[in-house]
């Protein structure tokens, strides 16, 4: 995946903003889209990857050059772990292989919730703000909603929208998939949070980008 700044083109960002505007014309709910490079640096993945790769490499080196000497293996393993750790830190997608999937999901969820509050989506009049959060490093999408929405729909149901977006990204139709799910979710918002005569646009419609 590309970095967050260029993940959507200028034209695609305009399309997404227009879709949000159209949806919000039917509901008092507020929708935002945010794209980030990643939700965490995953230092544990770097450490574990460095240890595993360093240990395996040191084992082969001491077997070949030092006749399986334990005294040579230990310092060699430490040195190689540091080298591989530095490599993994620079080549970020590699240390993702050494971070448990469950841990990655938790970090993305945590970052999405943090962004929800940072961007003020919890301040809407009807507690009906929702954030479509795209984290590129992890190839994950998370939807966070305010308490008013959670009274109508569960987090598991919200995540069904994310799966379709991920599928669209993988198939090269990221903008179409995102806009489709925003529109689909808008129908739910319009049902539970219909537009009010005095409704105002409480949040910008532009895609939020953090690199």
VENBEL-V732935 format. One record per residue. RES is the residue in three letters. D_LAST is the distance of its C-alpha to the last C-alpha in whole Angstrom. Layout:
RES	D_LAST
RES	D_LAST
This chain:
UNK	13
UNK	11
UNK	7
UNK	6
UNK	7
UNK	10
UNK	11
UNK	13
UNK	15
UNK	16
UNK	19
UNK	18
UNK	16
UNK	19
UNK	21
UNK	19
UNK	19
UNK	23
UNK	24
UNK	22
UNK	25
UNK	27
UNK	27
UNK	27
UNK	30
UNK	32
UNK	31
UNK	30
UNK	27
UNK	24
UNK	21
UNK	17
UNK	14
UNK	11
UNK	8
UNK	6
UNK	5
UNK	8
UNK	10
UNK	12
UNK	13
UNK	16
UNK	18
UNK	21
UNK	21
UNK	20
UNK	24
UNK	26
UNK	25
UNK	26
UNK	29
UNK	30
UNK	29
UNK	31
UNK	34
UNK	34
UNK	34
UNK	36
UNK	39
UNK	39
UNK	40
UNK	42
UNK	44
UNK	44
UNK	45
UNK	46
UNK	48
UNK	46
UNK	47
UNK	45
UNK	45
UNK	43
UNK	41
UNK	39
UNK	38
UNK	37
UNK	35
UNK	33
UNK	32
UNK	31
UNK	29
UNK	27
UNK	27
UNK	25
UNK	23
UNK	22
UNK	21
UNK	19
UNK	17
UNK	16
UNK	16
UNK	14
UNK	16
UNK	19
UNK	19
UNK	18
UNK	22
UNK	23
UNK	21
UNK	24
UNK	22
UNK	24
UNK	21
UNK	18
UNK	19
UNK	20
UNK	16
UNK	15
UNK	18
UNK	17
UNK	13
UNK	14
UNK	17
UNK	15
UNK	13
UNK	16
UNK	18
UNK	15
UNK	15
UNK	19
UNK	20
UNK	23
UNK	25
UNK	26
UNK	30
UNK	31
UNK	28
UNK	27
UNK	23
UNK	21
UNK	17
UNK	16
UNK	13
UNK	12
UNK	10
UNK	10
UNK	11
UNK	14
UNK	15
UNK	16
UNK	16
UNK	17
UNK	19
UNK	20
UNK	23
UNK	25
UNK	28
UNK	30
UNK	29
UNK	29
UNK	33
UNK	33
UNK	31
UNK	30
UNK	26
UNK	28
UNK	29
UNK	25
UNK	24
UNK	26
UNK	24
UNK	21
UNK	23
UNK	24
UNK	20
UNK	20
UNK	23
UNK	22
UNK	19
UNK	21
UNK	24
UNK	21
UNK	22
UNK	19
UNK	19
UNK	23
UNK	22
UNK	20
UNK	22
UNK	25
UNK	24
UNK	23
UNK	26
UNK	28
UNK	27
UNK	28
UNK	31
UNK	31
UNK	30
UNK	33
UNK	35
UNK	34
UNK	33
UNK	35
UNK	34
UNK	36
UNK	38
UNK	36
UNK	32
UNK	30
UNK	26
UNK	24
UNK	21
UNK	19
UNK	19
UNK	16
UNK	13
UNK	10
UNK	7
UNK	4
UNK	0
